[in-house]
Amino acid sequence: MNIYRALKYLGAGAVPGRLKLVGLWGLYSLKRRIAGVYLDPVLACNLRCRMCYFSDRSKRSELKGVMPDDTLPLLEKNIFPYAVKLQIGCGAEPTLYKNIPDLISRAKKCGVPYVSLTTNGQLLATGKVSLHDMINAGLNEITLSIHGTDRETYEYLMPGAEFDKLLTLIKQLSEIKKEYGTRFSIRINFTINSLNISNLRDNKFWKIWEDNGVLPDIIQLRPVQKIGESDWNDFDLSTLKTDYDSTIGNVISRAQREEITIIAPTLKSLDEVATSQGASEAIIEDISYCYVSPSSIYKPDFDIRVENLYSYLKRHHTGYRLIKSILRQTTSRNANVTKKLNYKVS
């Protein structure tokens, strides 16, 4: 696969914009894997997390639908052969979908190098959904969303979730890591706000993991952002900045000592919620970001029943667009505003 490991699974990284474009053009010209596929097989959630739009009744009424079974062979034929990564679960809870092992198996059959699942983990803890079945089908990573490491904070910020189920799942993950080792990764997604920032002090973030003999492989610390209407309405980051060293910085330091990959904002980047996205990043995202849900696949004019990802890109003169972008001098005047934060990976 290569070309900077397919531009690190088509993430931004530290690769210069012009070089990213050249790399993407190379992948496209050689008909190599070019897309990051982000898939919500069901638009629903079993929780009503306060920082999430699923806590808003009107938004929940808009989000509905399950991916039809006959979509799976179409994805296998026309999307997965061109995917460098499959992310299952983006803005909803994927474990509500009954065919995840089959979905993973189809992706792996097509040679997708990396498959990840983002989940709140509550159904996995009950055993109603089997994590073992997913791993045996080829799952590489679980991203576990938790917004508190003590019972009171966790259950307050994640209505419908039970702290005891989280502890049960961590015990299961401990046994899974013993069985699968580095073949399977545990990633934690922790969205920080003025309430749960105290969970990053001292050893509070780590205790639930240490008590069960396992540590995450990757930790993502994300400052809260407004992503639609929700029960949570405190988006002031001043507490996060004032207490940075004893909270976010504290977790970063421990992660570095444990050689755990940590993705977190610097103190400076906490003020940069709305950052500039250059023209090169915009075209890369436009081409390589493939979102799939029960109601949409990739682009409005893409018909998965009659074309594949490459035939669509060829129809839209993608090679010419990339060459033109490589040759064009990009400036900040071409920048778009994005809600992506500048994170540091260490």
Secondary structure, 3 states (H helix, E strand, C coil): CCHHHHHHHHCCCCCCHHHHHHHHHHHHHCCCCCEEEEECCECCCCCCCCCCHHHCHHHHHHCCCECCCCHHHHHHHHCHHHEEEEEECCCCCHHHCCCHHHHHHHHHHCCCCCEEEEECCHHHHHCCCCHHHHHHHCCCEEEEECCCCCHHHHHHHCCCCCHHHHHHHHHHHHHHHHHHHHHCEEEEEEEECCCHHHHHCCCCCCHHHHCCCCCCCEEEEEECCCCCCCCCCCCCCHHHHHCCCCCHHHHHHHHHHCCCEEEEECCHHHHCCCEEECHHHHHHHHHHEEEEECCEECCCCCCCCCCCHHHHHHHCCHHHHHHHHHHCCCCHHHCEEECCCCEEEC
